Amino acid sequence: MSELQGKTWREVPLGGAILKPGSSAEYETGSWRTYRPIHSQEKCIHCLICWSVCPEFAIQVENGKIKGIDYRYCKGCGLCAEHCPPKVKAITMVLETEAKKSEG
C-alpha cells in the first residue's frame, strides 16, 4: 500500500516525491487521460520507437514485439503515436470517452 494513501494534500511531500525506491508502480496515472492510444497489431512493424519514447513505460513488449499498452499508466500524451513512423501509423489517438463507448 502506498505511503501517501489516506494523507491530505498538506501531508504529502512538496513536489509529490516518491518516498521509497521502486514504488512508482503503485502510482497508476491512466485515470486522468483525455486521449487513449490505440495500437494496431496488423499495421505495427515492431520498431519499438513508441516504447523508447513513452515516459511511463506503458508500452508492453514481449520477445521484441509490441504486446499492448498498459492503460493503468498511460497518460495519453500521444508521444507514441507522434513517433510511430508516418508510413506505418500503427498507433492512433482517440478520445477516452469514445474508446470507453466502443469497449462496451
C-alpha positions in Angstrom: 0.0 0.0 0.0 1.2 3.5 -0.8 2.7 5.6 2.0 0.7 8.5 0.6 -2.7 6.8 0.6 -5.0 8.5 3.0 -2.9 11.6 3.5 -4.2 15.1 2.9 -2.6 17.4 0.5 -0.8 19.1 3.4 0.8 15.9 4.4 2.1 14.9 1.0 5.8 16.0 0.4 6.3 19.0 -1.8 6.6 18.0 -5.4 4.9 14.7 -4.9 8.2 13.0 -4.2 8.3 9.2 -4.3 9.3 8.3 -0.8 10.6 4.8 -1.2 12.5 3.2 -4.1 10.6 1.0 -6.6 7.2 2.4 -5.5 6.4 4.2 -8.7 4.4 1.2 -9.9 1.9 2.0 -7.2 1.1 5.3 -8.9 -1.3 4.5 -11.6 -1.7 7.6 -13.8 -4.0 6.4 -16.5 -7.3 7.5 -14.9 -7.0 11.2 -15.9 -6.1 10.7 -19.6 -8.1 12.6 -22.2 -6.8 10.7 -25.3 -6.1 7.0 -25.5 -3.6 5.4 -27.9 -5.0 2.6 -29.9 -2.4 0.1 -31.2 -2.9 -1.9 -34.4 -1.1 -5.2 -34.4 -1.8 -5.5 -38.1 0.0 -2.3 -39.0 2.8 -2.5 -36.4 6.3 -3.2 -37.7 7.6 -3.6 -34.1 10.3 -0.9 -34.4 9.9 -0.2 -30.7 10.2 3.6 -31.2 6.9 4.0 -29.3 8.4 2.0 -26.4 11.5 4.1 -26.3 9.6 7.5 -26.2 6.9 6.5 -23.7 7.7 8.4 -20.5 5.6 5.9 -18.4 6.8 2.7 -20.0 3.2 1.9 -20.7 4.1 0.1 -24.0 4.3 -3.6 -23.2 6.9 -5.6 -25.1 7.4 -9.3 -25.2 10.0 -11.1 -27.3 10.9 -7.9 -29.1 7.4 -7.2 -30.2 4.7 -4.8 -29.0 2.3 -6.8 -27.0 -0.1 -3.9 -26.0 -0.5 -0.8 -23.9 -0.9 -0.8 -20.1 -3.6 1.8 -19.8 -3.2 1.9 -16.0 0.0 4.0 -16.5 -0.7 5.6 -19.9 -1.3 9.4 -19.5 -2.4 9.8 -23.1 0.4 12.2 -24.0 0.5 10.9 -27.6 4.3 10.6 -27.9 3.9 7.0 -29.1 1.5 8.0 -31.9 3.6 11.0 -32.8 6.8 9.0 -33.2 5.3 6.0 -35.0 6.7 6.1 -38.5 4.5 8.1 -40.8 4.1 5.2 -43.3 3.1 2.8 -40.6 0.8 4.8 -38.2 0.1 1.8 -36.0 -0.9 4.0 -33.1 -3.8 6.4 -33.3 -5.1 8.7 -30.5 -8.8 8.7 -29.8 -10.8 10.5 -27.2 -11.0 8.4 -24.0 -14.8 8.8 -23.9 -15.1 7.3 -27.4 -12.7 4.5 -26.5 -14.8 3.6 -23.5 -18.0 3.7 -25.6 -16.6 1.2 -28.0 -15.5 -1.1 -25.2 -18.9 -2.0 -24.1 
